[in-house]
């Protein structure tokens, strides 16, 4: 499961001796820590390996918990014996170990194949066009490509072509001098120069006005920009990744998108799948979203097998964004550190209403008991 996130795993029989600078995380079992003589002995031996952090997984604990010690350099994941082999238990373990190492959350074979191709594309300095439904992680994939590329240490700059007014988009992209137009009180280098040496993400490229498309095409061809109010061209070294949720061939046929620009962007096309097309990603994504939205310092709540099955059986027409909404609702509704099936409220198109199952003694305000009113 860890390897499917693009992370190398080295299994060692006994104590590792030559993995310095190869293993950013040293993972131990709770039993191995105890046999070694406890936490202090473990840390003394681990210092020689210089890991980024040490993770201890205890699969025979009395209660589920995730704790960080020594300013996050020591992680502890505690699971009950019956929890350790459940799908949620495995997903929470993988997410804990991979946190901070990979932005991509994947467990499905289809996602693994996409990551494999993206990893190869990352090493080649070519323009990429990512197509896929809304909410399927196109920007996450773009960031993965940047992180795996030789440009990883340089800037990653993203702009949503649909969110900026048409009269401002050109100035935002190519930059402008002070006084170049009304309201230009200060100069702006523009996103192309801001991303110089790195990667520029043009999100929702199909929303770009047709008049600006020809100027973008010239920049991609010449690798030079001309800021507004400047007479000379300025060279830029930028890798462009564009995303869209539309059928670009159909857009070209409708004359809504320039054919020459389409082929300039479509050097290497990638496609993200809807969430229903990669069902094994649902639970790992849910765990990642639980971590993202849990209150600071709070332990991620446990999810019952019944709740996990509700998630896995839904078709997710809204993809990951819909899943994120459902997870946020579950964080609001759950009690006693456990998310049950009753806490999984799927989108119906109507406003949420309290269900009788939620009105139990644990959730009643002011300590009211049934019938007290």
DADASUL-V441039 format. One record per residue. N is the residue number from 1. PHI is phi in whole degrees, 0 to 359 (none if undefined). Layout:
# DADASUL-V441039
N|PHI, N|PHI
This chain:
# DADASUL-V441039
1|none, 2|290, 3|297, 4|292, 5|266, 6|80, 7|249, 8|286, 9|239, 10|245, 11|267, 12|236, 13|269, 14|101, 15|278, 16|293, 17|237, 18|226, 19|256, 20|303, 21|68, 22|254, 23|243, 24|294, 25|232, 26|260, 27|251, 28|232, 29|274, 30|298, 31|295, 32|292, 33|298, 34|296, 35|294, 36|282, 37|115, 38|106, 39|298, 40|299, 41|296, 42|299, 43|293, 44|299, 45|284, 46|289, 47|302, 48|293, 49|272, 50|53, 51|285, 52|292, 53|202, 54|247, 55|241, 56|243, 57|249, 58|255, 59|262, 60|223, 61|276, 62|277, 63|208, 64|285, 65|197, 66|233, 67|230, 68|240, 69|232, 70|54, 71|58, 72|88, 73|281, 74|236, 75|251, 76|232, 77|247, 78|249, 79|226, 80|290, 81|301, 82|284, 83|270, 84|298, 85|257, 86|286, 87|304, 88|292, 89|299, 90|292, 91|295, 92|291, 93|293, 94|297, 95|296, 96|296, 97|287, 98|271, 99|301, 100|88, 101|261, 102|214, 103|281, 104|275, 105|251, 106|210, 107|220, 108|280, 109|299, 110|297, 111|291, 112|299, 113|295, 114|297, 115|296, 116|297, 117|293, 118|298, 119|296, 120|289, 121|296, 122|302, 123|282, 124|261, 125|276, 126|242, 127|286, 128|235, 129|244, 130|256, 131|246, 132|171, 133|299, 134|300, 135|80, 136|253, 137|91, 138|294, 139|292, 140|299, 141|295, 142|298, 143|293, 144|297, 145|298, 146|298, 147|294, 148|266, 149|265, 150|297, 151|268, 152|302, 153|277, 154|262, 155|293, 156|246, 157|240, 158|239, 159|223, 160|268, 161|294, 162|271, 163|261, 164|248, 165|304, 166|304, 167|287, 168|253, 169|296, 170|298, 171|296, 172|294, 173|281, 174|257, 175|89, 176|201, 177|271, 178|300, 179|81, 180|294, 181|205, 182|301, 183|96, 184|278, 185|282, 186|224, 187|283, 188|220, 189|284, 190|83, 191|288, 192|296, 193|288, 194|296, 195|265, 196|305, 197|88, 198|244, 199|237, 200|245, 201|261, 202|259, 203|281, 204|54, 205|298, 206|294, 207|272, 208|291, 209|302, 210|300, 211|293, 212|277, 213|298, 214|294, 215|289, 216|295, 217|302, 218|296, 219|298, 220|294, 221|284, 222|268, 223|56, 224|219, 225|239, 226|238, 227|298, 228|297, 229|88, 230|242, 231|267, 232|249, 233|276, 234|241, 235|291, 236|225, 237|240, 238|225, 239|266, 240|257, 241|239, 242|244, 243|231, 244|202, 245|248, 246|251, 247|281, 248|292, 249|296, 250|294, 251|297, 252|294, 253|295, 254|276, 255|61, 256|269, 257|217, 258|294, 259|295, 260|294, 261|290, 262|302, 263|289, 264|292, 265|278, 266|273, 267|297, 268|227, 269|275, 270|232, 271|227, 272|271, 273|265, 274|297, 275|298, 276|293, 277|272, 278|218, 279|299, 280|286, 281|275, 282|299, 283|293, 284|301, 285|294, 286|299, 287|295, 288|299, 289|288, 290|300, 291|296, 292|294, 293|258, 294|295, 295|300, 296|305, 297|84, 298|274, 299|285, 300|299, 301|291, 302|285, 303|243, 304|289, 305|303, 306|294, 307|295, 308|297, 309|293, 310|300, 311|297, 312|289, 313|268, 314|281, 315|271, 316|50, 317|297, 318|268, 319|58, 320|294, 321|294, 322|293, 323|300, 324|298, 325|299, 326|296, 327|294, 328|296, 329|296, 330|297, 331|293, 332|285, 333|271, 334|291, 335|227, 336|57, 337|67, 338|219, 339|266, 340|254, 341|300, 342|293, 343|271, 344|269, 345|252, 346|275, 347|292, 348|238, 349|87, 350|245, 351|292, 352|285, 353|230, 354|297, 355|257, 356|307, 357|298, 358|276, 359|272, 360|257, 361|294, 362|286, 363|253, 364|291, 365|287, 366|61, 367|70, 368|291, 369|255, 370|302, 371|88, 372|294, 373|293
